[in-house]
Amino acid sequence: MHNSQPRIDQRICLVLLIVITVWSVLPGSAPVAAQPAPGPIILNIDGDLWAWDGPDQPLEQLTFWGANYRPILSPDGTRVAYTSMPQVARDWLRAAAGAGGFDIPLNIWMLDIPSGHTYRIADQPADAAYAGPNQPGRYTLRTEPAWSPDGTQLVWGALPIDGLAPTYSAQLCRQDIDGPSFGEAAARRASALKIQHGFSFLRARLRCI
């Protein structure tokens, strides 16, 4: 199985100017002073997240999926957002005996470091199907997420694929993070701004400014 982080096809990229412009009008997007990141260092080892508290301390495994990528620490250091390969893609890769060099469906998850709880922020469709690149299917490609400067929101790019001929109409998705009451039900309220034809993904470099 090929477990390296998939790349976003260059033909599908969000223009950085659009991301910055949209983010600038989102609530709570005013710049804030950088905060020290308390707690452990978060590592990605063999497709899972691990915590390390420093010299002479053992590594602690935080996730057990084997296909998680690109952990992005929140500004206050208490949460980690990351992408994850869904089961529908893992099944195809296993059947194909490994492959790479193309985009695959990705989900987005968040880990709350103090509690150790994980929350699925963005999932695949309920009837998701994936048969490899350039094949008919129903799935969603996503960029890695990015945090707002105050850590209250996540944003990412998404490209739904439905059938053989995708429309290439991307979405800029935003998720409010509701503090201690945040849960998976709240995550399903994520809002999406449809970016019409001609706008594309910016490969894995959505950064809050």
MODAQUI-V400604 format. One line per field, one symbol per residue. ss: DSSP state (~ for helix, > for strand, _ for the rest). psi: psi as a letter, one per 30 degrees, with the letter a starting at -180 (. if undefined). burial: # if it has 16 or more other ideal C-beta (glycine too) atoms within 10 Angstrom, else .. A space follows every 10 residues. Layout:
ss: ???
psi: ???
burial: ???
This chain:
ss: __________ _____~~~~~ ~~~~______ __________ >>>>>__>>> >>_______> >______>>> >>>_____>> >>>>__~~~~ ~~~~~_____ ______>>>> >>_____>>> >>______>_ _______>>> >>___>>___ __>>>>>>>> >>_______> >>>>>>__~~ ~__~~~~___ >>>>>_____ _________
psi: kjglkllkkf fikkkeeeee eeefgkkggk klkkkkjlal kkljjhglkl kkgakgklkk kflheghkli kjkleggflk kllkkleeee eeeeefhkll glklkklklk kjeefgkkkj eklllehkkk glkglkljlk kllllkklfg gflkklkkjk kjaejlfhjl kjkkkkjhbf fkaeeeffgk lkjkjlkfll kjjhhjkk.
burial: ..#.##.#.. .###...##. .##..#..#. .........# .#.#..#### #......... .##...#### ########## ######.### .##....... ..######## ###....##. ####...### ......#### ########## ########## #......#.# #######... .#....#..# ....#...## ####.#.#.
